[in-house]
Amino acid sequence: NKGAVVKTALSGNRIQYLFRLQPQKVSIKSCDFTSITLSNGERYMLSEDVTVYKVTSNSTYTILPISELYENLDDYSYNTIYTDDTASSGGRVRVIVLR
């Protein structure tokens, strides 16, 4: 699908698989360096290689360290997380987009 976010697994220069990540628009209540808790109480573990992006008003994406979210959580009210499964099934957050 056009615009889909995927996780890839590579073996050398070959793609082993592509896995579509599920987007969720969320409000993040709290964050540490291993998990986030959403305003609805749902808790997701973070992938070891979670990538955090900040989107500016002109749609420019900048990669940020997870510490930016941890230290400045109140600055970001419109967020999208991309997960590989539901929280109840052990899903992990692979990508966070902050706005």
Sine and cosine of phi, psi and omega as CSV:
sin_phi,cos_phi,sin_psi,cos_psi,sin_omega,cos_omega
0.00,0.00,0.61,-0.79,0.02,-1.00
-0.91,0.41,0.77,-0.63,0.04,-1.00
0.99,0.11,0.07,1.00,-0.01,-1.00
-0.96,0.28,0.55,-0.83,0.09,-1.00
-0.99,-0.14,0.76,-0.65,-0.05,-1.00
-0.78,-0.62,0.42,-0.91,0.15,-0.99
-0.98,-0.21,0.66,-0.75,0.02,-1.00
-0.85,-0.52,0.46,-0.89,0.15,-0.99
-0.83,-0.55,0.82,-0.58,-0.03,-1.00
-0.94,-0.34,0.52,-0.85,0.15,-0.99
-0.78,-0.62,0.98,-0.20,-0.13,-0.99
0.91,0.41,-0.84,-0.54,0.03,-1.00
-0.97,-0.25,0.30,0.95,0.01,-1.00
-0.94,-0.35,0.63,-0.78,0.08,-1.00
-0.99,0.13,0.84,-0.54,0.06,-1.00
-0.99,0.17,-0.70,0.72,0.06,-1.00
-0.32,-0.95,0.35,-0.94,0.13,-0.99
-0.88,-0.48,0.67,-0.74,-0.01,-1.00
-0.73,-0.68,0.85,-0.52,-0.03,-1.00
-0.96,0.27,0.78,-0.63,0.04,-1.00
-1.00,0.02,0.54,-0.84,-0.05,-1.00
-1.00,-0.08,0.84,-0.54,0.01,-1.00
-0.99,0.11,0.57,-0.82,0.11,-0.99
-0.64,-0.77,0.81,-0.59,0.12,-0.99
-0.99,0.14,0.83,-0.56,-0.16,-0.99
-0.65,-0.76,0.29,-0.96,0.22,-0.97
-0.93,-0.36,0.84,-0.54,-0.05,-1.00
-1.00,-0.04,0.85,-0.52,-0.03,-1.00
-0.99,0.12,-0.68,0.73,0.01,-1.00
-0.48,-0.88,0.32,-0.95,-0.07,-1.00
-0.49,-0.87,0.68,-0.73,0.25,-0.97
-0.80,-0.60,-0.26,-0.97,-0.10,-1.00
-1.00,0.05,0.04,1.00,0.01,-1.00
-0.83,-0.56,-0.29,0.96,-0.06,-1.00
-0.41,-0.91,0.26,-0.97,0.15,-0.99
-0.78,-0.62,0.51,-0.86,0.10,-0.99
-0.89,-0.46,0.78,-0.63,-0.02,-1.00
-1.00,0.08,0.28,-0.96,-0.02,-1.00
-0.89,0.46,-0.37,0.93,0.04,-1.00
-1.00,0.08,0.07,1.00,0.03,-1.00
1.00,-0.02,-0.16,0.99,0.01,-1.00
-0.93,0.36,0.69,-0.73,-0.01,-1.00
-0.89,-0.45,0.77,-0.64,0.04,-1.00
-0.89,-0.46,0.68,-0.73,0.17,-0.99
-0.97,0.23,0.54,-0.84,0.05,-1.00
-1.00,-0.04,0.63,-0.77,0.13,-0.99
-0.89,0.46,0.51,-0.86,0.06,-1.00
-0.86,0.52,-0.48,0.88,-0.02,-1.00
-0.91,-0.42,0.59,0.81,0.03,-1.00
-0.83,0.55,0.64,-0.77,0.05,-1.00
-0.92,-0.38,0.76,-0.65,-0.01,-1.00
-0.93,-0.37,0.79,-0.61,0.05,-1.00
-0.89,-0.46,0.58,-0.82,0.17,-0.98
-0.92,-0.38,0.75,-0.66,0.02,-1.00
-0.97,-0.25,0.79,-0.61,0.04,-1.00
-1.00,-0.01,0.12,-0.99,-0.05,-1.00
-0.87,0.49,-0.40,0.91,0.02,-1.00
-0.99,-0.14,0.38,0.93,0.08,-1.00
0.90,0.44,0.50,0.86,0.10,-0.99
-1.00,-0.01,0.74,-0.67,0.01,-1.00
-0.98,-0.18,0.78,-0.63,0.04,-1.00
-0.85,-0.53,0.74,-0.67,0.05,-1.00
-0.98,0.20,0.73,-0.68,0.01,-1.00
-0.83,-0.55,0.42,-0.91,0.14,-0.99
-0.96,0.28,0.44,-0.90,0.01,-1.00
-0.86,0.50,-0.43,0.90,0.02,-1.00
-0.87,0.49,-0.47,0.88,0.04,-1.00
-0.88,0.47,-0.69,0.73,0.04,-1.00
-0.92,0.39,-0.70,0.71,-0.01,-1.00
-0.86,0.51,-0.71,0.71,-0.09,-1.00
-0.99,0.14,-0.42,0.91,-0.12,-0.99
-0.77,-0.64,0.60,0.80,-0.07,-1.00
-0.80,0.60,-0.65,0.76,-0.05,-1.00
-0.91,0.41,-0.27,0.96,0.00,-1.00
-0.98,0.20,-0.21,0.98,-0.12,-0.99
-0.84,-0.54,0.94,-0.35,-0.06,-1.00
-0.95,-0.31,-0.39,0.92,0.00,-1.00
-0.91,-0.41,0.96,-0.27,-0.11,-0.99
-0.79,-0.62,0.44,-0.90,0.12,-0.99
-0.79,-0.62,0.76,-0.65,0.12,-0.99
-0.93,-0.36,0.51,-0.86,0.05,-1.00
-0.87,-0.49,0.87,-0.49,-0.08,-1.00
-0.88,-0.48,0.36,-0.93,0.03,-1.00
-1.00,-0.05,-0.14,0.99,0.04,-1.00
-0.17,-0.99,0.05,-1.00,0.04,-1.00
-0.95,0.30,0.37,-0.93,0.03,-1.00
-0.87,0.50,-0.66,0.75,-0.03,-1.00
-0.92,0.39,-0.35,0.94,0.03,-1.00
-0.99,-0.14,0.19,0.98,0.03,-1.00
1.00,0.08,0.28,0.96,0.00,-1.00
-0.88,0.48,0.48,-0.88,0.02,-1.00
-0.87,-0.49,0.52,-0.86,0.09,-1.00
-0.98,0.19,0.83,-0.56,0.01,-1.00
-0.98,-0.21,-0.53,0.85,-0.03,-1.00
-0.64,-0.77,0.66,-0.76,0.12,-0.99
-0.82,-0.57,0.77,-0.64,0.07,-1.00
-0.91,-0.41,0.87,-0.49,-0.04,-1.00
-0.98,-0.20,0.63,-0.77,0.05,-1.00
-0.76,-0.65,0.00,0.00,0.00,0.00
